[in-house]
């Protein structure tokens, strides 16, 4: 998640969750609770799924906090950084530089659709494992609400693509639609 040894966040970091979820789905019998010595070990969930849930849990909290503070309407932005206000703590490791002012980018359809996809994918993987989310997160609800927000807030300009967002929006939307269809069976996801 920390691609440069720092604490920032990008849309591309959700690739970690997607990869871990895929690895679990390819061979669920190969993974168990307690094998990675994580803080979450012992909660009844295979550790690989606990690790896959780390960034989606952040997104869940971010989405709720943005709405609670009136900064958001249901989407998320995944450019999180602490280096826009007075430098980036030059000469100090990021884990010690706790006085930064952190910012979150505005809501966007790429981040929100990618979150919808991973939330739905996580719900499916937890179902395969036969376990409930230990923090009682409703991943299906998160995925559906994020999907709907992204569709309602996608502009024709967004459809042209944005290289920094990881390619054409249709690719992110396809992952989200496939994950949501798999989770819910809803026909509306086949139309996207």
Buried (B, 14 or more C-beta within 10 A) or exposed (E): BEEEEBBBBBBEBBBBBBEBBEBBEEEBEEBBBEEBEBEBBEBEBBBBBBBBBBBBBBBBEBBEEBBEEEEBEBBBBBBBBBBEEEEBBEEEEBEEBEEBEEEBBEBBBBBBBBBBBBBBBBBBBBBBBEBEBBEEBEBBEBBBBBBBBBBEBBEEEBEEBBEEBBEBBEBBBBBBBBBBBBBBEEEEBEEB
